[in-house]
Amino acid sequence: ERLGYAGLFGGMSLQASGFVPLPSEVMMSYGGYLAYKNDLVLWLVVIAGALGDLTGALVAYAIGYYGGRPLVERFGRLVFIRRAELERADKWFDRFGSRAVFICRLLPGIRAFASLPAGVARMHLAIFAGYTAAGAVIWCTAFALLGFTLGKNWAALDPIFRRFSLVLLALVLIAIGIWIWTHFRAEKQAAKA
């Protein structure tokens, strides 16, 4: 609230880079709520959020582009990325290309992780930036409008959002645990073969 547009830009940049798991849905909805209260301007909330989203995505894209396969092959095991998964991602981006980036920008949970593989796959920067920006504008507009529309009921909805956030966090932690377990199991099986 105190950081205003700069805080929204920074938060959206950090979540889009994939380095900090911040909930963009909550940030943009709260920005819309602040616009409802006349603390911020709605269209500036959307612009700050979308520019932050694009900036963070470009950082992750650049890491994938310049670090490329050698970076992922060398350090990928630390985040459970194996060579077979990297090859699968290459084929996926070859097949779906720009549409994949646009669709990923509209999906919660995975929207922050589309940029790194796009960079590794060396997707054309202008196409990546265009589809990322389009997805970011749609995403940010939808959640800012949601916060603005629910503005007068925000205080009543806060307990519901808190419970939902805790359930979502628990589901994410369970999914991460299952993902790690399956990767360790697959690596053990591959080592035995």
C-alpha positions as CSV (number, residue, x, y, z in Angstrom):
1,E,0.0,0.0,0.0
2,R,2.8,2.4,0.9
3,L,5.0,1.4,-2.1
4,G,2.2,2.1,-4.6
5,Y,2.9,1.6,-8.3
6,A,6.6,0.9,-7.7
7,G,5.8,-1.8,-5.2
8,L,3.4,-3.4,-7.6
9,F,5.9,-3.2,-10.5
10,G,8.6,-4.7,-8.2
11,G,6.4,-7.5,-6.9
12,M,5.2,-8.5,-10.3
13,S,8.8,-8.4,-11.7
14,L,10.0,-10.7,-8.9
15,Q,7.1,-13.2,-9.4
16,A,7.5,-13.2,-13.2
17,S,11.2,-13.9,-13.0
18,G,10.3,-17.1,-11.1
19,F,12.8,-16.3,-8.3
20,V,10.2,-15.2,-5.7
21,P,6.9,-17.0,-5.4
22,L,4.7,-14.0,-4.9
23,P,1.0,-14.4,-5.8
24,S,0.3,-12.1,-8.7
25,E,-3.4,-12.7,-8.3
26,V,-3.4,-11.1,-4.8
27,M,-1.1,-8.2,-5.8
28,M,-3.2,-7.2,-8.7
29,S,-6.5,-7.7,-6.9
30,Y,-5.3,-5.6,-4.0
31,G,-4.1,-3.0,-6.5
32,G,-7.6,-2.9,-7.9
33,Y,-9.0,-2.5,-4.4
34,L,-6.6,0.4,-3.8
35,A,-8.0,1.9,-7.0
36,Y,-11.5,1.5,-5.7
37,K,-10.5,3.4,-2.6
38,N,-9.0,6.1,-4.8
39,D,-5.5,5.5,-3.4
40,L,-4.3,4.5,-6.9
41,V,-5.6,4.9,-10.5
42,L,-7.0,1.6,-12.0
43,W,-5.4,1.9,-15.5
44,L,-2.0,2.8,-13.9
45,V,-2.3,-0.3,-11.7
46,V,-2.8,-2.4,-14.8
47,I,0.2,-0.7,-16.5
48,A,2.5,-1.1,-13.5
49,G,1.5,-4.7,-13.1
50,A,1.9,-5.6,-16.8
51,L,5.2,-3.8,-17.1
52,G,6.5,-5.5,-14.0
53,D,5.3,-8.9,-15.3
54,L,7.0,-8.3,-18.7
55,T,10.3,-7.1,-17.0
56,G,10.5,-10.2,-14.8
57,A,9.8,-12.4,-17.7
58,L,12.5,-10.8,-19.8
59,V,15.0,-11.4,-17.0
60,A,14.2,-15.1,-16.9
61,Y,14.2,-15.2,-20.7
62,A,17.7,-13.6,-20.8
63,I,19.0,-16.1,-18.2
64,G,17.7,-19.0,-20.3
65,Y,18.9,-17.4,-23.6
66,Y,22.5,-16.5,-22.5
67,G,23.0,-19.3,-20.0
68,G,21.3,-21.7,-22.4
69,R,21.6,-25.5,-22.4
70,P,25.0,-25.5,-20.8
71,L,23.7,-23.6,-17.8
72,V,20.6,-25.9,-17.4
73,E,22.6,-29.0,-18.1
74,R,25.2,-28.1,-15.5
75,F,22.9,-26.8,-12.8
76,G,19.6,-28.2,-13.8
77,R,20.0,-31.2,-11.5
78,L,19.9,-28.8,-8.5
79,V,16.3,-27.9,-9.5
80,F,15.5,-31.4,-10.7
81,I,15.7,-30.7,-14.5
82,R,17.2,-33.7,-16.3
83,R,18.4,-33.8,-19.9
84,A,15.3,-35.7,-21.0
85,E,13.0,-33.0,-19.6
86,L,15.1,-30.3,-21.4
87,E,14.7,-32.1,-24.7
88,R,11.0,-32.5,-24.1
89,A,10.7,-28.7,-23.4
90,D,12.7,-28.0,-26.6
91,K,10.2,-30.1,-28.6
92,W,7.3,-28.5,-26.9
93,F,8.5,-25.0,-27.8
94,D,9.3,-26.1,-31.3
95,R,5.8,-27.4,-31.7
96,F,3.7,-24.7,-30.0
97,G,6.1,-21.8,-30.0
98,S,4.6,-18.4,-29.3
99,R,1.2,-19.8,-28.5
100,A,2.7,-21.8,-25.6
101,V,4.1,-18.6,-24.0
102,F,0.8,-16.7,-24.4
103,I,-1.2,-19.6,-22.9
104,C,1.3,-20.0,-20.0
105,R,1.0,-16.3,-19.2
106,L,-2.7,-16.9,-18.5
107,L,-2.4,-20.0,-16.3
108,P,-1.9,-19.6,-12.5
109,G,1.0,-21.5,-11.0
110,I,3.0,-22.0,-14.2
111,R,2.8,-18.5,-15.7
112,A,6.1,-17.5,-14.0
113,F,8.0,-20.5,-15.4
114,A,7.4,-20.1,-19.2
115,S,10.2,-17.6,-19.7
116,L,13.3,-19.6,-18.9
117,P,12.5,-22.5,-21.3
118,A,11.6,-19.9,-24.0
119,G,15.0,-18.4,-23.6
120,V,16.7,-21.8,-23.7
121,A,14.8,-22.6,-26.8
122,R,16.0,-19.3,-28.3
123,M,12.5,-18.1,-29.1
124,H,12.6,-14.8,-31.1
125,L,12.7,-12.0,-28.5
126,A,10.1,-9.8,-30.2
127,I,7.6,-12.6,-30.4
128,F,8.3,-13.6,-26.8
129,A,7.9,-10.1,-25.6
130,G,4.7,-9.5,-27.6
131,Y,2.9,-12.6,-26.4
132,T,4.2,-12.1,-22.9
133,A,3.0,-8.5,-22.8
134,A,-0.4,-9.5,-24.2
135,G,-0.9,-12.2,-21.6
136,A,0.3,-9.9,-18.9
137,V,-2.2,-7.2,-19.8
138,I,-5.1,-9.6,-19.9
139,W,-4.0,-11.2,-16.5
140,C,-3.4,-7.8,-14.8
141,T,-6.6,-6.3,-16.1
142,A,-8.7,-9.2,-15.0
143,F,-7.4,-9.3,-11.4
144,A,-7.3,-5.5,-11.0
145,L,-10.9,-5.3,-12.2
146,L,-11.8,-8.1,-9.8
147,G,-10.3,-6.2,-6.9
148,F,-11.9,-3.0,-8.0
149,T,-15.3,-4.7,-8.4
150,L,-15.1,-6.4,-5.0
151,G,-13.8,-3.2,-3.4
152,K,-16.7,-2.4,-1.1
153,N,-16.8,-6.1,0.1
154,W,-13.0,-6.4,0.5
155,A,-13.0,-6.5,4.3
156,A,-15.7,-9.2,4.3
157,L,-13.7,-11.3,1.7
158,D,-10.4,-11.0,3.5
159,P,-10.9,-14.1,5.8
160,I,-12.0,-16.1,2.7
161,F,-8.9,-15.1,0.8
162,R,-6.7,-16.0,3.8
163,R,-8.2,-19.5,4.1
164,F,-7.9,-20.0,0.3
165,S,-4.3,-18.9,0.4
166,L,-3.5,-21.4,3.1
167,V,-5.2,-24.2,1.2
168,L,-3.4,-23.2,-2.0
169,L,-0.1,-23.1,-0.1
170,A,-0.7,-26.6,1.3
171,L,-1.6,-27.9,-2.2
172,V,1.5,-26.3,-3.7
173,L,3.8,-27.8,-1.0
174,I,2.2,-31.3,-1.5
175,A,2.7,-31.0,-5.2
176,I,6.3,-30.0,-4.8
177,G,6.9,-32.9,-2.4
178,I,5.4,-35.3,-4.9
179,W,7.4,-33.8,-7.8
180,I,10.6,-34.1,-5.8
181,W,9.9,-37.7,-4.8
182,T,9.1,-38.8,-8.4
183,H,12.3,-37.1,-9.7
184,F,14.5,-38.8,-7.1
185,R,12.8,-42.1,-7.8
186,A,13.3,-41.7,-11.6
187,E,17.0,-40.8,-11.0
188,K,17.5,-43.9,-8.9
189,Q,15.9,-46.0,-11.5
190,A,18.0,-44.4,-14.3
191,A,21.2,-45.0,-12.2
192,K,20.3,-48.7,-11.8
193,A,19.7,-49.2,-15.5
